[in-house]
């Protein structure tokens, strides 16, 4: 999260109004809910995990054991079970 000076982006009247509630503190202004994205959507991380999980499921249905997949993908047995049984 980056910080910016309110004087550079907000009108003076709004700054005066905000100063009635808080002065000299950092405040967080959230995005509108309509602009929220799920985790990994913008970085591509979610897509990478989806591809990895599909590969794990395919390997399991082709005969690989949960123990083998756990060792190959460096995941716990419980994590592999969640992936293959979901």
Phi, psi and omega per residue, in radians:
X1 nan 2.237 3.103
X2 -1.764 2.660 3.138
X3 -1.822 2.608 3.057
X4 -2.414 2.692 -3.134
X5 -1.310 2.180 -3.117
X6 -1.033 -0.575 -3.133
X7 -1.109 -0.401 -3.128
X8 -1.489 -0.336 -3.028
X9 -2.193 -0.264 -3.087
X10 -1.996 2.593 3.070
X11 -1.178 2.613 -3.088
X12 -0.982 -0.702 -3.137
X13 -1.077 -0.668 3.135
X14 -1.215 -0.675 3.097
X15 -1.079 -0.770 3.117
X16 -1.058 -0.731 3.127
X17 -1.124 -0.782 3.119
X18 -1.101 -0.647 -3.125
X19 -1.119 -0.287 3.054
X20 -1.196 -0.424 -3.062
X21 -1.861 -0.583 -3.097
X22 -2.675 2.424 3.094
X23 -2.361 2.384 3.058
X24 1.189 0.317 -3.138
X25 -2.075 2.712 3.030
X26 -1.512 2.290 3.079
X27 -2.132 2.611 3.134
X28 -1.769 2.245 3.080
X29 -1.959 1.893 -3.053
X30 -1.243 2.776 3.042
X31 -1.238 2.735 2.990
X32 -1.107 2.550 -3.090
X33 -0.978 -0.526 -3.120
X34 -1.127 -0.350 -3.112
X35 -1.717 0.005 3.118
X36 -1.144 2.532 3.033
X37 -2.149 2.612 3.088
X38 -1.210 2.782 -3.113
X39 -0.964 2.305 3.060
X40 1.391 -0.002 -3.084
X41 -1.154 -0.722 -3.084
X42 -1.502 -0.477 -3.106
X43 -1.534 -0.321 -3.092
X44 1.586 -0.031 3.141
X45 -1.079 -0.674 3.138
X46 -1.121 -0.717 -3.131
X47 -1.127 -0.702 3.106
X48 -1.083 -0.744 3.118
X49 -1.170 -0.648 3.103
X50 -1.099 -0.723 3.113
X51 -1.147 -0.793 3.116
X52 -1.034 -0.787 -3.115
X53 -1.140 -0.658 3.091
X54 -1.131 -0.691 3.104
X55 -1.115 -0.720 3.103
X56 -1.106 -0.778 3.124
X57 -1.067 -0.758 3.137
X58 -1.112 -0.725 3.119
X59 -1.122 -0.658 3.131
X60 -1.158 -0.770 3.135
X61 -1.219 -0.360 3.104
X62 -1.525 -0.013 3.030
X63 2.049 -0.090 3.094
X64 -1.206 2.475 3.137
X65 -1.454 2.831 3.109
X66 -1.094 -0.673 3.121
X67 -1.088 -0.784 3.123
X68 -1.074 -0.782 -3.131
X69 -1.134 -0.658 3.105
X70 -1.050 -0.769 -3.137
X71 -1.242 -0.698 -3.100
X72 -1.175 -0.700 -3.066
X73 -1.765 0.074 3.109
X74 0.979 0.739 3.091
X75 -2.093 2.740 3.103
X76 -1.217 2.784 3.104
X77 -1.048 -0.688 3.129
X78 -1.106 -0.675 3.110
X79 -1.136 -0.738 3.111
X80 -1.104 -0.735 3.120
X81 -1.052 -0.742 3.133
X82 -1.063 -0.692 -3.118
X83 -1.217 -0.844 -3.031
X84 -1.342 -0.427 -3.126
X85 -1.716 0.077 3.137
X86 -1.602 nan nan
